Amino acid sequence: MYKEFAYIYDKLTFDIDYEKYSKVIKNELNKLNISPRSILELGIGSGNMTKYFYNTGIYYKGIDLSEEMLEICSKKFPSIDLSKQDLCNLKVDENFDFVFSTLDTINYILDSRKLQSLFYTIKEHCKEVFIFDVNTPYKLIDFMGNNHFVYEYEDIFYTWVNQYYEKENLVDFYIDFFVKTEDNLYRRIRERQTEKVYTLDTIRFMLYNSGFTNIKIIDFDTGKLLTDKTQRALFICTI
Ligand SMILES: C[S@@+](CC[C@H](N)C(=O)[O-])C[C@H]1O[C@@H](n2cnc3c(N)ncnc32)[C@H](O)[C@@H]1O
């Protein structure tokens, strides 16, 4: 996952409005009167969200499992402390004012016991606020699950074939990229990803279990109240 694909990820996020999402998060931080001096970003990827939160005056640490994503990120942000780790066994020594994770990284944790243990670890190391988003069951089951999508963007033609497994509550994405080469041929890159469908109540319960008692959930796309068509839910958990 996120190996060869890492190099085209940046290009394919052309339709993701990171600036809008960062404003929703900053708005929540402002409401809480929090100006973090230390930040931990989980599933930092190629650093697309990072640029809205990083500045040289703070301690910034980023974690990701993909070496390729981290390599791209380190070129953009050479002074960030990057660490290749699986969030399922997260180990950090420091404490952070603000811990966050965006673009459904949490849905990639397929074992709910591992997610529970991740929340425990975050609670231990988070001093002020933990903010993250998840793809909702509505998005993963009704919108994406068992669906096919075909896109073309610049020199990349790609298809998504999705499969929802009800018993396991998992969605598999089979993505085929055809990337135009210099000799006008197309190179095929295959990517398979799996996301877990978590209900918002399940996540809220796990957060409570780990000691987060002050939890707010909003629609990440609008920054407003959740609706039954919310695709990305944003959790704001204060200490
Ligand atoms: C959809 S990308 C989001 C990247 C970035 N947060 C963004 O907003 O563009 C999901 C990221 O989570 C990382 N990831 C998935 N499972 C992981 C795990 N178990 N441990 C650490 N990172 C993981 C992937 O490598 C990928 O970089």
The ligand as an SDF file (V2000), in Angstrom:
LIG
                    3D

 27 29  0  0  0  0  0  0  0  0999 V2000
   -5.2440    8.7310    2.5000 C   0  0  0  0  0  0  0  0  0  0  0  0
   -3.5750    8.9020    3.0170 S   0  0  0  0  0  0  0  0  0  0  0  0
   -3.6470   10.4370    3.8950 C   0  0  0  0  0  0  0  0  0  0  0  0
   -2.3220   11.1230    3.9260 C   0  0  0  0  0  0  0  0  0  0  0  0
   -2.3230   12.5310    4.5470 C   0  0  0  0  0  0  0  0  0  0  0  0
   -2.8110   12.5100    5.9130 N   0  0  0  0  0  0  0  0  0  0  0  0
   -3.1420   13.4920    3.7100 C   0  0  0  0  0  0  0  0  0  0  0  0
   -4.0180   14.1560    4.2940 O   0  0  0  0  0  0  0  0  0  0  0  0
   -2.8980   13.6280    2.4950 O   0  0  0  0  0  0  0  0  0  0  0  0
   -3.4530    7.7130    4.3270 C   0  0  0  0  0  0  0  0  0  0  0  0
   -2.0440    7.6220    4.9210 C   0  0  0  0  0  0  0  0  0  0  0  0
   -2.0670    6.7440    6.0440 O   0  0  0  0  0  0  0  0  0  0  0  0
   -0.9200    5.9140    6.0000 C   0  0  0  0  0  0  0  0  0  0  0  0
   -1.2360    4.6880    6.7440 N   0  0  0  0  0  0  0  0  0  0  0  0
   -2.1870    3.7720    6.4640 C   0  0  0  0  0  0  0  0  0  0  0  0
   -2.1790    2.7970    7.3900 N   0  0  0  0  0  0  0  0  0  0  0  0
   -1.2030    3.1190    8.2830 C   0  0  0  0  0  0  0  0  0  0  0  0
   -0.7160    2.5110    9.4670 C   0  0  0  0  0  0  0  0  0  0  0  0
   -1.2260    1.3630    9.9240 N   0  0  0  0  0  0  0  0  0  0  0  0
    0.2960    3.1050   10.1330 N   0  0  0  0  0  0  0  0  0  0  0  0
    0.8300    4.2750    9.6880 C   0  0  0  0  0  0  0  0  0  0  0  0
    0.4060    4.9060    8.5740 N   0  0  0  0  0  0  0  0  0  0  0  0
   -0.6050    4.3380    7.8840 C   0  0  0  0  0  0  0  0  0  0  0  0
   -0.6790    5.6730    4.5170 C   0  0  0  0  0  0  0  0  0  0  0  0
    0.6480    5.2590    4.2640 O   0  0  0  0  0  0  0  0  0  0  0  0
   -1.0180    7.0440    3.9330 C   0  0  0  0  0  0  0  0  0  0  0  0
    0.1100    7.8820    3.8890 O   0  0  0  0  0  0  0  0  0  0  0  0
  1  2  1  0
  2  3  1  0
  2 10  1  0
  3  4  1  0
  4  5  1  0
  5  6  1  0
  5  7  1  0
  7  8  2  0
  7  9  1  0
 10 11  1  0
 11 12  1  0
 11 26  1  0
 12 13  1  0
 13 14  1  0
 13 24  1  0
 14 15  1  0
 14 23  1  0
 15 16  2  0
 16 17  1  0
 17 18  1  0
 17 23  2  0
 18 19  1  0
 18 20  2  0
 20 21  1  0
 21 22  2  0
 22 23  1  0
 24 25  1  0
 24 26  1  0
 26 27  1  0
M  CHG  2   2   1   9  -1
M  END
$$$$
